């Protein structure tokens, strides 16, 4: 399967300007997996701009989202 960088531009939420994997989803996933991280597209806008791609930060984001949703009820 070929990686369509043009098509991926609509999905990529990475704001890291010098990212060499930008719009190359397969390369991005492999890179972050090797680093025990998740790519930017897994994070909300506020969490993505911290550049903390750790699994712990992802879980914190999910927990924060649950807390906000629970408080709204």
C-alpha positions as CSV (number, residue, x, y, z in Angstrom):
1,X,0.0,0.0,0.0
2,X,1.3,3.4,-1.0
3,X,1.3,6.3,1.5
4,X,-0.6,9.2,0.0
5,X,0.9,12.3,1.6
6,X,-1.7,14.5,-0.1
7,X,-4.6,12.5,1.3
8,X,-2.9,12.3,4.8
9,X,-2.8,16.1,5.0
10,X,-6.5,16.1,5.9
11,X,-5.8,13.8,8.9
12,X,-2.4,14.8,10.3
13,X,-2.7,17.1,13.3
14,X,1.0,17.3,14.1
15,X,2.1,20.9,14.7
16,X,5.8,20.0,15.1
17,X,7.2,22.1,12.2
18,X,10.4,20.1,11.5
19,X,8.8,16.7,11.7
20,X,10.2,14.5,8.9
21,X,7.3,12.0,9.2
22,X,4.6,14.6,8.7
23,X,1.8,13.3,6.4
24,X,3.7,9.9,6.2
25,X,1.4,8.0,8.6
26,X,3.2,4.6,8.3
27,X,6.6,6.2,9.1
28,X,5.0,8.3,11.9
29,X,3.4,5.2,13.6
30,X,6.7,3.2,13.4
31,X,8.7,6.1,14.7
32,X,6.5,6.8,17.7
33,X,5.9,3.1,18.5
34,X,9.7,2.6,18.6
35,X,9.8,5.5,21.1
36,X,6.9,4.0,23.2
37,X,4.8,7.0,22.2
38,X,1.6,7.7,20.2
39,X,1.4,10.0,17.2
40,X,-0.1,13.5,17.3
41,X,-3.4,12.4,15.7
42,X,-4.2,10.5,19.0
43,X,-4.3,13.7,21.0
44,X,-6.7,16.6,21.4
45,X,-5.5,20.0,20.1
46,X,-4.5,21.2,23.6
47,X,-2.6,18.1,24.4
48,X,-0.9,17.8,21.0
49,X,0.7,21.2,21.2
50,X,2.6,20.1,24.4
51,X,4.6,17.6,22.2
52,X,4.3,15.1,25.0
53,X,3.5,12.0,23.0
54,X,3.8,9.6,25.9
55,X,1.2,6.9,26.6
56,X,0.9,8.4,30.1
57,X,0.0,11.8,28.7
58,X,-2.6,10.1,26.4
59,X,-4.2,8.3,29.4
60,X,-4.2,11.6,31.4
61,X,-6.0,13.3,28.5
62,X,-8.6,10.5,28.4
63,X,-9.1,10.7,32.2
64,X,-9.4,14.5,32.0
65,X,-12.0,14.2,29.3
66,X,-14.0,11.7,31.4
67,X,-13.8,14.0,34.4
68,X,-15.2,16.9,32.4
69,X,-18.0,14.8,30.9
70,X,-18.9,13.5,34.4
71,X,-19.0,16.9,35.9
72,X,-21.2,18.1,33.1
73,X,-23.9,15.6,34.0
